Amino acid sequence: MTEIKASTGPKYARIYSVGSATPSRVIDNEFLLQYIDSSDEWITQRTGIKERRWVAEGENIETLAMEAASKAIERAGIDRAEIGAVILSTISHYHQTPALAPKLAYQLGIPDAAAYDISAACAGFCYGLAQAEAIVRAGQATYVLLIAGEVISEITNLEDRGTAFLFGDGAGAVIVGPSETNGIGPVVWGSDGGQEGVIWQTADWHTAVETGVFPKLGMDGRAVFKWATSFIARATKKCLDDAGLTPDQLDVFIPHQANDRITDTLLRYLKLPETVVVARTIRQLGNNSAATVPMAMDALLSSGEASSGQTALIIGFGAGLVYAGQVITLP
Ligand code: UT7
């Protein structure tokens, strides 16, 4: 048999930097009350959300992704010519083909990078991070730019009192590259297509082309809540176990920002010490789907609540149903 040379790479990978972008339009709970029978008190108590950001004129998935990616590249202090792969995680790009990642790579001045989009809804960033880590460690690219960006406001059904208040737009990006020590733990990920009907899109994009009306997002909130506080709680614990850590070794917890009450349940399940810094960006940003985790990471680092080198547990979960999480060293 002819021997084929295998690629080899560095033993470890880590996140070098993070950047994020939030759109300019602030939508408070009061604004939504013209569409749904609800109250600021109910939304705040049941979810934690006080406001979210939606795109304004001239802002879109491309502008948000470009801003987040530019910040991440600049903060990493690397030569962009060494970025060998660009991954965009999104469910907000209008076109089935071509993917948006090649265009972003071109606009960012990254020559000849492998570039592609992935669709893993709210688990999208953590799915992408697993890929980026594997690409670096296999020696298939020196650095990987991973972007997660969403414009969920465009598919939000303003008249659905079960979802209208939940989502916000935004983007986050990281640079992943080689490391002397391990900065990204084993991914814990999976899916349950048997629950594909729990979070859904009301029509496909072909219908949108015919009618000019965007499909909307629908969700059985109670079913997702139950899954998140039982199955996902166990998956979150497995992220720690697989990384060989105990709860007291954790500095920061960045769960998907779906609901403050889900976060509270995960905290109780994991028995995390009170010293652990917990992401609560849902209060100002809502649920940003794939972009949630990197946006929360950037917010915690920028505010000084968390710092570079600390150990963080991240996990995303959502439509599919899909989930992914890992322990990381903060950039
Ligand atoms: O990123 C994707 C993952 N998504 C999630 O993880 C979302 C998970 N689910 C949730 O966060 C929650 O299920 C929601 C926030 C969506 C809903 O909260 P809930 O506590 O599960 O509400 P519920 O549907 O069980 O409804 C409880 C009560 C009902 O009234 P009764 O029957 O108890 O009198 C509803 O009619 O709240 C009522 N209700 C509302 N009241 C005011 C439902 N929606 C609203 C509303 N405003 N918007």
Residues whose N, C-alpha, C, O or C-beta is under 5 A from the ligand:
A	BS01	UT7	D37 S38 S39 W42 R46 T47 C122 R161 G162 G221 R222 V224 F225 A258 N259 N287 F317 G318
